[in-house]
Amino acid sequence: MNYRNELVINLKPRIPKTIISVQKHTFMIAFLRKTRRQFLAKQKMSGYLKYAIGEIILVVAGILIALQINTWNEHRKERILEQKMLRELRSDFRYNQVELKRNIEKATRLVKTGDSLKVLFGKDASLVNPGDIMRLTMRLSAYATFDPSNGALNDLISSGKLNLVTNDTLRMHLSRWFGELDDVKEDEKRLINFGDRELNPIRLEAINYNPESRLGNQSSALLENRKFENIVMYMTKAARYIIENYKYLDTEISLMLEEIEKEIRAQ
């Protein structure tokens, strides 16, 4: 073979595989149509019916396969979205757990303050340092307020996508979270309102906030005040109740984080 012939052979155009595939598909369609015309031309009705039924079956099978592929693709998209939401929920609830533990510590300090005041009520007021009474009384208003991050869960519920969470246990606890949180917030609000309504007025009468005032400080008189003693008892009890609710929320968060981790690791 000479150089010129070899060059001509190498320059022969190559047909892309996609064009070959389309040509084959077109050939099959033409073949089926030709077969159908032959059946009709020969008036072989039984043969044509078999052919028609076979063609219908092929069409239906093609449709079912296409639907199955579409369903699988939608399922895959939902699982990807679920994983994204789970990671956002994990981030929020990790923050919430840290915030919750901080509030448990704060509410515990309020309880200890109340317990310390209750000890002083059993002593002779004249023997108690007025500064200790004033310091403890001021600490009674160091309220704990749990302010969680709920952005991911809010988006999940408001968009109607909570059902994308396939874990039944996790979905159930997520759906109950806001109700449980509202109960705790209501207890916090009740205690704060009680303090504003009952503690602050009596504290304003007994404690002098001006260190240069000639009126002096009457904080020792608080230990002889029955109403103040009852206020301390109520606030201490209310703070203990809030702590128990905080601990319950902490248990709920731990459970949800455990289920979230399971679903993330399963992917």
C-alpha positions in Angstrom: 0.0 0.0 0.0 1.5 3.3 -1.0 1.6 6.4 1.2 -1.3 8.1 -0.6 -3.7 5.2 -0.1 -2.8 5.0 3.5 -3.5 8.7 3.9 -6.9 8.3 2.3 -7.8 5.4 4.6 -6.8 7.4 7.7 -8.8 10.3 6.7 -12.0 8.2 6.4 -14.6 9.9 8.7 -15.5 8.1 11.8 -19.2 7.9 12.7 -20.0 8.8 16.3 -21.5 6.0 18.5 -24.5 8.1 19.3 -25.3 8.4 15.6 -24.9 4.6 15.2 -27.3 4.1 18.1 -29.9 6.4 16.6 -29.5 4.7 13.2 -30.1 1.3 14.9 -33.1 2.6 16.7 -34.5 4.1 13.5 -33.9 0.8 11.8 -35.8 -1.1 14.4 -38.8 1.2 14.1 -38.8 0.9 10.4 -38.5 -2.9 10.7 -41.5 -3.1 13.1 -43.6 -0.9 10.7 -42.6 -3.0 7.8 -43.6 -6.2 9.7 -47.0 -4.6 10.6 -47.7 -3.7 7.0 -46.8 -7.3 5.9 -49.2 -8.7 8.4 -52.0 -6.4 7.2 -51.1 -7.1 3.5 -51.4 -10.8 4.0 -54.6 -10.4 6.1 -53.1 -12.5 8.8 -55.2 -11.0 11.6 -54.1 -13.4 14.3 -50.5 -12.7 13.6 -51.1 -9.0 13.6 -53.0 -9.2 16.9 -50.0 -11.0 18.4 -47.7 -8.4 17.0 -50.0 -5.5 18.3 -50.2 -7.1 21.8 -46.4 -7.5 21.9 -45.9 -3.9 20.8 -48.3 -2.7 23.6 -46.4 -4.8 26.1 -43.2 -3.2 25.0 -44.6 0.3 25.3 -46.1 -0.3 28.7 -42.8 -1.9 29.9 -40.9 1.1 28.7 -43.3 3.5 30.5 -43.0 1.4 33.8 -39.2 1.4 33.5 -39.2 5.2 32.9 -41.5 5.7 36.0 -39.3 3.5 38.1 -36.2 5.4 37.1 -38.0 8.7 37.9 -39.1 7.4 41.3 -35.6 6.2 42.1 -34.2 9.6 41.1 -36.8 11.5 43.3 -36.0 9.2 46.2 -32.3 9.9 45.8 -33.0 13.6 45.8 -35.1 13.3 48.9 -32.4 11.4 50.8 -29.8 14.0 49.8 -32.1 16.7 51.2 -32.8 14.7 54.3 -29.1 14.4 55.0 -28.7 18.2 54.6 -31.6 18.8 57.1 -30.2 16.2 59.6 -26.8 18.0 59.7 -28.5 21.3 60.3 -30.7 19.8 63.0 -27.6 18.3 64.6 -25.9 21.7 64.7 -28.9 23.4 66.3 -29.5 20.7 68.9 -25.8 20.6 69.9 -26.0 24.3 70.5 -29.3 23.9 72.4 -27.8 21.3 74.7 -24.9 23.6 75.6 -27.3 26.4 76.2 -29.5 24.2 78.2 -26.7 23.0 80.5 -25.7 26.7 81.1 -29.3 27.5 82.2 -29.4 24.5 84.5 -26.3 25.8 86.2 -27.9 29.3 86.4 -31.2 28.0 87.8 -29.2 25.8 90.3 -27.5 29.0 91.6 -30.9 30.6 92.2 -31.9 27.5 94.2 -28.8 27.7 96.3 -29.4 31.4 96.9 -32.9 30.6 98.2 -31.6 27.8 100.4 -29.0 30.1 101.9 -31.7 32.7 102.7 -33.9 30.0 104.2 -31.0 29.2 106.6 -30.8 32.9 107.6 -34.5 32.9 108.4 -33.7 30.6 111.3 -31.2 32.9 112.8 -31.4 36.0 114.9 -31.6 38.9 112.4 -29.4 41.1 114.5 -26.6 38.5 114.3 -26.7 38.3 110.5 -24.5 40.5 108.3 -26.9 42.9 106.4 -24.5 42.8 103.4 -25.1 39.0 103.1 -28.8 39.5 103.2 -28.7 42.2 100.5 -26.3 40.2 98.3 -28.5 37.0 98.5 -31.7 39.0 97.9 -30.3 40.6 94.8 -29.3 37.2 93.4 -32.9 36.0 93.6 -33.6 37.8 90.3 -30.8 36.0 88.4 -33.4 34.1 86.3 -32.6 31.4 83.8 -34.1 31.7 80.4 -33.5 29.0 77.8 -33.3 30.5 74.2 -32.7 27.6 71.8 -31.8 27.8 68.2 -34.7 26.3 66.2 -34.0 27.6 62.7 -33.6 24.2 61.0 -36.7 22.7 62.7 -38.7 25.8 61.9 -37.8 25.5 58.2 -38.6 21.8 58.2 -42.0 22.2 59.7 -43.0 25.4 57.9 -42.1 23.9 54.5 -44.1 20.8 55.2 -41.0 18.6 54.8 -41.0 16.9 58.2 -42.1 13.7 56.5 -38.7 13.6 54.7 -37.3 12.4 58.0 -37.6 8.7 57.6 -36.7 7.8 61.2 -40.1 7.4 62.9 -38.6 7.9 66.4 -36.8 11.1 65.5 -39.8 12.5 63.6 -42.0 11.9 66.6 -39.7 13.7 69.0 -39.1 16.6 66.6 -42.9 17.1 66.2 -43.2 17.3 70.0 -40.3 19.6 70.6 -42.1 23.0 70.4 -44.9 21.8 72.7 -42.4 20.7 75.3 -40.4 23.9 74.9 -43.5 26.1 75.3 -44.2 24.4 78.7 -40.7 25.3 79.9 -40.9 28.9 78.6 -44.2 29.3 80.4 -42.7 28.2 83.7 -39.8 30.7 83.2 -42.2 33.5 82.4 -44.3 32.7 85.5 -41.3 32.9 87.8 -40.1 36.1 86.3 -43.5 37.7 86.5 -43.8 36.6 90.1 -40.5 38.2 90.9 -41.3 41.4 89.2 -44.7 41.5 91.0 -43.8 40.3 94.5 -40.0 40.4 95.0 -39.1 43.7 93.5 -41.5 45.9 95.6 -40.5 44.4 98.9 -36.8 44.6 97.9 -37.2 48.3 97.0 -38.5 49.0 100.5 -35.8 47.2 102.4 -32.6 47.7 100.4 -31.0 51.1 99.7 -29.3 51.1 96.3 -27.6 54.5 97.0 -24.4 53.9 99.1 -24.2 57.6 100.0 -27.8 57.8 101.3 -28.3 58.9 104.9 -31.4 56.5 105.1 -29.2 53.5 105.6 -30.0 49.9 104.7 -32.9 47.9 106.2 -32.1 44.5 104.7 -32.0 42.9 108.1 -35.7 43.6 108.4 -36.3 41.2 105.6 -35.5 38.3 107.8 -38.5 39.3 110.0 -40.8 39.7 107.1 -43.1 36.7 106.6 -44.1 37.7 103.1 -40.5 37.9 102.0 -39.9 34.4 103.5 -42.8 33.0 101.5 -41.5 34.7 98.4 -38.2 33.0 98.8 -39.8 29.7 99.4 -42.0 30.0 96.3 -39.2 31.1 94.0 -36.8 28.4 95.2 -39.5 25.8 94.6 -40.3 27.2 91.1 -36.6 27.2 90.2 -36.3 23.6 91.2 -39.3 22.7 89.0 -37.7 24.5 86.0 -34.5 22.6 86.5 -36.4 19.3 86.3 -38.0 20.5 83.1 -34.6 21.6 81.7 -33.2 18.1 82.5 -36.2 16.5 80.7 -35.4 18.7 77.6 -31.8 17.7 77.9 -32.8 14.0 77.8 -34.9 14.7 74.7 -32.1 16.5 72.9 -29.7 13.6 73.7 -32.2 11.1 72.3 -32.7 13.2 69.1 -29.0 13.7 68.6 -28.5 9.9 68.9 -31.1 9.2 66.3 -29.7 11.9 64.0 -26.2 10.4 64.3 -27.6 7.0 63.4 -29.2 8.3 60.2 -26.1 10.3 59.1 -23.8 7.3 59.7 -26.2 5.0 57.8 -25.6 6.9 54.5 
